[in-house]
Structures are given as C-alpha cells and as structure tokens.
Amino acid sequence: MTDTIFWSSARLAQPHLNPSSLDLKKPNCVQADTPGVLGSWTQILLDAVREKGFEVVELLDAVGLDGNEFLAPNERHAVDVVSDLWRCAVRTSGNPSIGIDAVRYVNSTTFQALGYSVLASATLRKAFERYARFGRIIISNAHLELKKEGEQTHLLYEMGRGYSRLPDEAIDAVIAQAVQTARYLTRSSVNPVSVALRRPKPDHTKPFEDFFRAPILFSAETDALVFDSELLDRQLRSGNEVLADQTDDIAQKTVDSIDRESASTPTIDRVRKWLIDALPEGEPTQLAASRTMGMSLRSLQRHISDEGGTFRDLVKQVRIELSHEYLLDDCLSILEISALVGFNGSSSFSHAFRNWTGMTPTAFRCASKRKNPRRSSIAAAAP
C-alpha cells in the first residue's frame, strides 16, 4: 500500500528564454506570479556566513541587495535573487557545504507558525506531513511528496527547474533540515536509511557523510530521503496535537494569503511561464503543471478553460513563440532548438513547425534573415 502527500506552488522562467510576449522580470521582492522564499529562511545562510567571519552587508552589496529590506524576516524574495545570494556566499566563503552548516541556525521562529506546528507534532510523520501541507510558506515553488512503501517512507523533493531551481547548496539545506528535524524531535541521533541528491558529487564529501551518516547518492534523478516507517510513526514525548492544530490554522492563513497573491495572475500566464522551464525537460504534462502551481489537475483545467484556453493550445503557442525567437539566433542549431521546445529530435520538431507555419525551420530562419538581416547579425554576435 502506498500513501502519498505532497505540496507545491508557482515557478519562474529561465533568464535566457525571454520572448517579449511573456514579459519576464527579475524583481528583488517577489511578485504575485513569481516563486518566493521566506526571508527568515534566507537568514540562516547569512548567519552561517557571519559565523565564518565574513561581513553580511558586503555580501548583500555584492549582489545589489538592500540589507534593511532583505533582512526583514517576514519579507518574501524572488527565487533568482535568493539564488544569487547563495552563489555569492559559496564563492565568498569557499565552502560548498555551507547549506549543511546553515541548518544549525534554524530556530522555532524561522518557519513562522509552521515551525511551531512541526514542534508540536505527535509523530515525525505528522511533522513531515505538515512540511508537505504548508511548505510553500518557506519556498513557494517547491514540492514535497511523502510515499509510504512497506517498511520505509520516501520523502521526494522537487525543488523547481531551470531559473526557478535554487542552487545546490540551498537544496542541501532543505534536505539537511528534514534530518535535523527528525533528530531534534526524537531527541536522538537518528539517521535516514539513505539520501539522494541531484547535485553533482562535490570534491569533498566528508561534510555530507558526517552530517547524514547514511549512504548518499549524488547526481540522482531526484532529491530524496528514506526513513524507516516505524521511526516516523513512533509517538513523540513532545507531541501536542491540540497545539499543533491551533498553529496549523495560522499556517493555513499564511498559505491562503500566498495563494491569493498567486491567483491575482491569470492561470494561463502562469502556465505559459512554467512551460518555458518545463519544455527543455521534455513533453510537459498538465499533472506536472498542476503540482507546480499547488492545485489539483481538475482545478488547473477549469481555470484554463474559464480563461478561454486549453493546455494543449498553450503548449503549442509557447512552442511557436520560442521557436521563432530561437531561430533568429544562428548560434542555436535546429537540434538544440528542438530540445529547448520539448521535442526528442529535429525531425519531429521540423514536422510540427511545418504544420504551424507552412515552412520548415531552416526556411523560416532564412526568410527571417532576409527580412531583418541586422537583427540576425546582432543575435549571432551576442555572447
């Protein structure tokens, strides 16, 4: 028997895929249709940097951030801004395992009401289920799925893709925090059965081995933890489900507020932006889109229909727009463009493109050069 629980929400497009019709922006503070990261969660990185003797203000200045605004614990920041900060912190500190170090600075208020709900959970399973239910308070475009399979339970993380995926070190912190939660709530040095990380194997694995104390698979297909189900279902002495339920209500209000802000952007626009990230991964599905946006498949279909579209038409429209944009860039081969718009080969892409436009991709590229030779030369000269 398999039990599944998950949470998810919105996403942002890749910086180099920027067709003007999609009006992509890169703000400091999160906009309604962009994934956001909770300020107090980012604070743990700054605490880790400060502990190593580096100036936080200088770090913020290096990535063009206003410290007074960025350090507000309840502020939410765009994923790409937070990603820049993590990358700069890794470069400055020279510490590729800084994400594991950073979880030492998580405290009961880091995750707002969610933190108190987790602390009051009756079992580890209930604690992780609360991370699953309310996790987008912390990172709004992430996705956590709990799957119970016999004597083991798998925690499967989807932390966004492309421009919307946080750096490896930030994801290390997310995974490490789950293990730290287990150790703190059980008041013991429990370990996962195994760990899987999508990140490449670092030059120095000892910090990872010392922290997780379990077999680690690097360059994995997904970020994941495996725990013994018996451990997750064991009653915790600190558990108080009455208190946990009360703080759940507060956490739910926060999630509802995030969802209302996200809902202010038409679903079709959100899907179009999601597709830019999803297409290079292959054929996009409605189920994947619905999970990323934190809604059921039926809700996604209904919203798209209410706005006068279909998922299939949106995929086609975005593929056409991106194909036109990429074909103006002589640095991209037809095969590369095929992959960027979600086809598994140039022949299938060429066939689809001919159906869309009545021309082959090569003919379209040649015609575009004749029509606007200056733009083509500029695209070819771009770095």
C-alpha positions as CSV (number, residue, x, y, z in Angstrom):
1,M,0.0,0.0,0.0
2,T,1.3,3.5,-0.9
3,D,0.2,6.7,0.9
4,T,1.1,9.9,-0.9
5,I,1.1,13.5,0.4
6,F,2.5,16.5,-1.4
7,W,2.7,20.3,-1.6
8,S,3.7,22.6,-4.4
9,S,3.2,26.1,-5.9
10,A,4.3,28.5,-8.6
11,R,7.5,29.0,-10.6
12,L,9.6,31.5,-12.6
13,A,11.1,31.3,-16.1
14,Q,14.7,30.9,-17.2
15,P,16.6,34.1,-17.7
16,H,17.9,33.3,-21.2
17,L,14.4,32.4,-22.5
18,N,12.8,35.7,-22.7
19,P,10.3,36.2,-25.5
20,S,8.9,39.7,-25.2
21,S,5.3,38.5,-25.2
22,L,5.9,36.8,-21.8
23,D,7.2,39.9,-20.2
24,L,9.5,38.2,-17.8
25,K,11.0,40.3,-15.0
26,K,13.7,39.8,-12.3
27,P,12.5,41.7,-9.2
28,N,14.1,41.9,-5.8
29,C,10.9,41.3,-3.8
30,V,8.6,38.6,-5.0
31,Q,5.8,39.5,-7.4
32,A,2.4,37.8,-7.4
33,D,3.3,35.3,-10.1
34,T,6.9,34.5,-9.1
35,P,8.0,31.9,-6.6
36,G,9.1,33.4,-3.3
37,V,11.5,32.4,-0.5
38,L,10.8,33.4,3.1
39,G,13.2,36.0,4.4
40,S,13.8,34.2,7.8
41,W,14.8,31.0,5.9
42,T,17.4,33.0,4.0
43,Q,18.6,34.5,7.3
44,I,20.2,31.1,8.2
45,L,22.6,31.5,5.3
46,L,23.6,34.9,6.4
47,D,24.1,33.6,10.0
48,A,26.4,30.9,8.6
49,V,28.4,33.4,6.6
50,R,28.7,35.7,9.6
51,E,29.9,32.9,11.8
52,K,32.7,32.3,9.4
53,G,33.9,35.9,9.9
54,F,32.5,37.4,6.7
55,E,30.6,40.7,6.5
56,V,26.9,40.2,5.7
57,V,26.5,43.7,4.5
58,E,29.3,43.3,2.0
59,L,27.8,40.1,0.8
60,L,24.4,41.8,0.2
61,D,26.1,44.7,-1.5
62,A,27.9,42.3,-3.8
63,V,24.6,41.1,-5.2
64,G,22.9,44.5,-5.2
65,L,20.6,44.0,-2.3
66,D,19.3,46.5,0.3
67,G,20.1,44.9,3.7
68,N,17.3,46.7,5.6
69,E,14.7,45.4,3.2
70,F,16.2,42.0,2.7
71,L,16.8,41.1,6.3
72,A,13.1,41.6,7.3
73,P,12.1,38.1,8.5
74,N,8.5,38.1,7.1
75,E,9.5,39.5,3.6
76,R,9.4,37.2,0.6
77,H,12.1,37.3,-2.0
78,A,12.2,36.1,-5.6
79,V,14.0,32.8,-6.1
80,D,16.5,34.2,-8.6
81,V,17.5,36.9,-6.1
82,V,18.0,34.4,-3.3
83,S,19.9,32.1,-5.7
84,D,22.3,35.0,-6.5
85,L,22.9,35.4,-2.7
86,W,23.6,31.7,-2.2
87,R,26.0,31.5,-5.1
88,C,27.9,34.6,-3.8
89,A,28.0,33.1,-0.3
90,V,29.6,29.9,-1.7
91,R,32.2,31.9,-3.6
92,T,33.0,34.2,-0.7
93,S,33.2,31.5,1.9
94,G,34.8,28.9,-0.4
95,N,32.5,26.4,1.4
96,P,30.4,24.2,-0.9
97,S,28.8,22.5,2.1
98,I,27.5,25.8,3.5
99,G,23.9,24.6,3.2
100,I,24.6,21.9,5.7
101,D,26.3,24.3,8.1
102,A,23.4,26.8,7.7
103,V,20.7,24.5,9.2
104,R,22.4,24.9,12.6
105,Y,20.9,28.4,12.7
106,V,17.2,27.3,12.2
107,N,15.2,28.2,15.3
108,S,11.5,27.9,16.3
109,T,10.5,31.1,14.5
110,T,12.4,30.5,11.2
111,F,9.4,28.9,9.6
112,Q,6.8,31.1,11.3
113,A,3.7,29.2,12.5
114,L,4.8,26.1,10.6
115,G,7.8,25.8,12.9
116,Y,5.5,25.6,16.0
117,S,3.2,23.1,14.3
118,V,6.2,20.8,13.5
119,L,7.5,21.1,17.1
120,A,4.1,20.1,18.5
121,S,3.5,17.2,16.1
122,A,2.7,13.8,17.7
123,T,4.9,11.8,15.3
124,L,7.7,12.5,12.8
125,R,5.3,11.5,10.1
126,K,2.8,14.2,11.2
127,A,5.7,16.7,11.3
128,F,6.8,15.9,7.7
129,E,3.1,15.9,6.6
130,R,2.9,19.5,7.9
131,Y,6.0,20.4,5.9
132,A,4.2,18.9,3.0
133,R,1.0,20.8,3.6
134,F,2.4,24.2,4.5
135,G,5.9,24.0,3.0
136,R,5.3,26.8,0.4
137,I,5.4,29.2,3.3
138,I,9.1,28.6,3.1
139,I,9.7,28.2,-0.6
140,S,6.6,28.7,-2.7
141,N,7.7,26.8,-5.9
142,A,9.0,23.6,-4.2
143,H,7.2,20.3,-4.0
144,L,7.4,17.6,-1.3
145,E,5.8,14.2,-1.6
146,L,5.7,11.5,1.1
147,K,5.3,7.9,-0.1
148,K,5.0,5.1,2.4
149,E,6.2,1.9,0.8
150,G,6.1,-1.0,3.2
151,E,8.6,-0.6,6.0
152,Q,10.1,2.6,4.5
153,T,8.8,6.1,3.8
154,H,10.3,8.2,1.0
155,L,10.4,12.0,1.1
156,L,10.7,13.1,-2.5
157,Y,11.6,16.7,-3.2
158,E,11.0,18.7,-6.4
159,M,12.8,22.0,-5.9
160,G,12.0,23.7,-9.2
161,R,13.8,23.6,-12.5
162,G,16.0,25.9,-14.6
163,Y,15.8,29.5,-13.4
164,S,13.4,28.6,-10.6
165,R,15.6,26.0,-9.1
166,L,17.7,27.1,-6.1
167,P,21.4,26.4,-6.1
168,D,22.6,23.0,-4.9
169,E,23.8,24.4,-1.6
170,A,20.4,25.8,-0.8
171,I,18.7,22.5,-1.6
172,D,21.3,20.8,0.7
173,A,19.9,23.0,3.5
174,V,16.4,21.9,2.8
175,I,17.3,18.2,2.8
176,A,19.5,18.6,5.9
177,Q,16.8,20.4,7.8
178,A,14.5,17.4,7.4
179,V,17.1,15.2,9.0
180,Q,17.8,17.8,11.7
181,T,14.0,17.9,12.5
182,A,14.0,14.2,13.0
183,R,16.9,14.3,15.4
184,Y,15.6,17.2,17.3
185,L,12.1,15.9,17.8
186,T,13.2,12.4,18.7
187,R,16.0,13.7,21.0
188,S,18.3,11.2,19.4
189,S,20.9,10.9,16.7
190,V,18.6,9.1,14.3
191,N,19.7,8.7,10.7
192,P,17.9,8.3,7.4
193,V,18.2,5.0,5.6
194,S,19.6,6.7,2.5
195,V,20.0,10.1,0.9
196,A,19.7,11.1,-2.8
197,L,20.8,14.4,-4.1
198,R,20.5,15.8,-7.7
199,R,23.7,17.8,-7.2
200,P,26.9,16.6,-8.7
201,K,29.3,14.9,-6.2
202,P,31.4,17.6,-4.6
203,D,35.2,17.4,-4.3
204,H,34.9,16.9,-0.6
205,T,32.1,14.6,0.6
206,K,33.1,14.3,4.2
207,P,30.8,17.1,5.5
208,F,27.9,15.4,3.8
209,E,28.9,12.0,5.2
210,D,29.4,13.3,8.7
211,F,26.0,15.0,8.8
212,F,23.7,12.5,7.1
213,R,25.5,9.3,8.4
214,A,23.8,7.3,5.7
215,P,24.6,6.2,2.1
216,I,24.5,9.2,-0.3
217,L,23.8,9.0,-4.0
218,F,24.9,12.1,-5.9
219,S,23.7,13.1,-9.4
220,A,20.5,11.3,-8.6
221,E,17.3,11.7,-10.5
222,T,15.6,13.5,-7.6
223,D,16.4,14.9,-4.2
224,A,15.1,12.4,-1.6
225,L,15.4,11.0,1.9
226,V,14.3,7.5,3.0
227,F,13.4,6.8,6.6
228,D,12.2,3.7,8.4
229,S,8.4,3.9,8.7
230,E,8.5,2.7,12.3
231,L,10.6,5.7,13.2
232,L,8.2,8.1,11.6
233,D,5.2,6.6,13.3
234,R,6.7,6.4,16.8
235,Q,5.0,8.7,19.3
236,L,7.0,11.8,20.4
237,R,7.1,12.8,24.0
238,S,6.9,16.5,23.0
239,G,3.8,15.9,20.8
240,N,0.7,18.1,21.4
241,E,-1.7,17.8,18.5
242,V,-4.2,20.2,20.1
243,L,-1.5,22.9,20.0
244,A,-0.3,21.7,16.6
245,D,-3.9,22.1,15.2
246,Q,-4.1,25.6,16.5
247,T,-0.9,26.7,14.9
248,D,-2.0,24.8,11.7
249,D,-4.8,27.4,11.5
250,I,-2.3,30.2,11.5
251,A,-0.1,28.5,8.9
252,Q,-3.1,27.9,6.7
253,K,-3.9,31.6,6.7
254,T,-0.4,32.3,5.5
255,V,-0.7,29.8,2.7
256,D,-4.1,31.2,1.8
257,S,-2.5,34.7,1.5
258,I,0.2,33.4,-0.7
259,D,-2.3,31.6,-2.9
260,R,-4.4,34.8,-3.2
261,E,-1.4,36.7,-4.4
262,S,-0.6,34.0,-6.8
263,A,-4.2,33.8,-8.0
264,S,-4.1,37.5,-8.9
265,T,-2.1,36.5,-12.0
266,P,-4.2,34.7,-14.7
267,T,-3.6,31.0,-14.7
268,I,-2.8,31.0,-18.4
269,D,0.0,33.4,-17.9
270,R,1.4,31.3,-15.1
271,V,1.2,28.2,-17.2
272,R,3.0,29.9,-20.1
273,K,5.9,30.9,-17.9
274,W,6.0,27.5,-16.4
275,L,6.2,25.9,-19.8
276,I,9.4,27.8,-20.6
277,D,11.2,25.9,-17.8
278,A,9.4,22.6,-18.4
279,L,9.8,22.3,-22.2
280,P,13.6,21.6,-22.2
281,E,12.8,18.7,-19.9
282,G,10.6,17.0,-22.5
283,E,6.9,16.8,-23.2
284,P,5.1,18.9,-20.5
285,T,2.0,17.4,-18.7
286,Q,-0.9,19.0,-17.0
287,L,-0.3,17.0,-13.9
288,A,3.2,18.4,-13.6
289,A,1.9,21.9,-14.1
290,S,-0.9,21.5,-11.5
291,R,1.6,20.2,-8.9
292,T,4.0,23.0,-9.5
293,M,1.2,25.6,-9.1
294,G,-0.3,23.9,-6.0
295,M,-3.7,23.0,-7.3
296,S,-5.5,19.9,-8.4
297,L,-5.5,18.7,-12.0
298,R,-9.2,19.5,-12.3
299,S,-8.7,23.0,-10.9
300,L,-6.0,23.8,-13.4
301,Q,-8.1,22.5,-16.3
302,R,-11.1,24.5,-15.0
303,H,-9.1,27.8,-14.6
304,I,-7.6,27.5,-18.1
305,S,-11.0,26.7,-19.6
306,D,-12.6,29.7,-17.7
307,E,-9.9,31.9,-19.2
308,G,-10.7,30.7,-22.7
309,G,-7.9,28.3,-23.4
310,T,-6.7,24.7,-23.3
311,F,-3.4,23.3,-22.0
312,R,-2.7,21.8,-25.5
313,D,-3.1,25.2,-27.2
314,L,-0.9,26.8,-24.6
315,V,1.9,24.3,-25.2
316,K,1.6,24.9,-29.0
317,Q,1.6,28.7,-28.6
318,V,4.6,28.8,-26.4
319,R,6.5,26.4,-28.6
320,I,5.7,28.6,-31.6
321,E,6.8,31.7,-29.9
322,L,10.0,30.2,-28.5
323,S,10.8,28.5,-31.9
324,H,10.5,31.9,-33.7
325,E,12.8,33.5,-31.1
326,Y,15.4,30.8,-31.1
327,L,15.5,30.6,-34.9
328,L,16.7,34.2,-35.0
329,D,19.8,33.1,-33.1
330,D,22.3,31.5,-35.5
331,C,24.3,30.1,-32.6
332,L,21.5,27.6,-31.9
333,S,21.3,24.5,-34.2
334,I,17.9,23.1,-35.2
335,L,18.6,20.1,-33.0
336,E,19.3,22.3,-30.0
337,I,16.1,24.3,-30.6
338,S,14.2,21.0,-30.9
339,A,15.3,20.1,-27.4
340,L,14.6,23.6,-26.0
341,V,11.0,23.4,-27.1
342,G,10.4,19.9,-25.9
343,F,10.9,17.6,-28.9
344,N,13.1,14.5,-28.8
345,G,14.6,15.1,-32.3
346,S,14.9,17.5,-35.1
347,S,12.6,15.6,-37.5
348,S,9.6,15.7,-35.1
349,F,10.2,19.4,-34.5
350,S,10.5,20.1,-38.2
351,H,7.3,18.3,-38.9
352,A,5.4,20.2,-36.1
353,F,6.9,23.5,-37.2
354,R,5.8,23.0,-40.8
355,N,2.3,22.3,-39.6
356,W,2.3,25.5,-37.5
357,T,3.8,27.8,-40.1
358,G,3.8,26.1,-43.5
359,M,7.6,26.4,-43.6
360,T,10.5,24.3,-42.4
361,P,12.6,25.7,-39.5
362,T,15.5,26.2,-41.9
363,A,13.3,28.1,-44.4
364,F,11.9,30.3,-41.7
365,R,15.4,31.1,-40.5
366,C,16.5,32.1,-44.0
367,A,13.4,34.2,-44.6
368,S,13.9,36.0,-41.3
369,K,17.4,36.8,-42.2
370,R,16.3,38.3,-45.5
371,K,13.5,40.3,-43.7
372,N,15.7,41.6,-40.9
373,P,19.4,40.9,-41.6
374,R,20.6,43.4,-38.8
375,R,18.7,41.6,-36.1
376,S,20.1,38.2,-37.2
377,S,23.7,39.6,-37.2
378,I,23.2,41.0,-33.8
379,A,21.9,37.7,-32.5
380,A,24.9,35.9,-33.9
381,A,27.3,38.3,-32.3
382,A,25.7,38.2,-28.9
383,P,27.9,36.5,-26.2
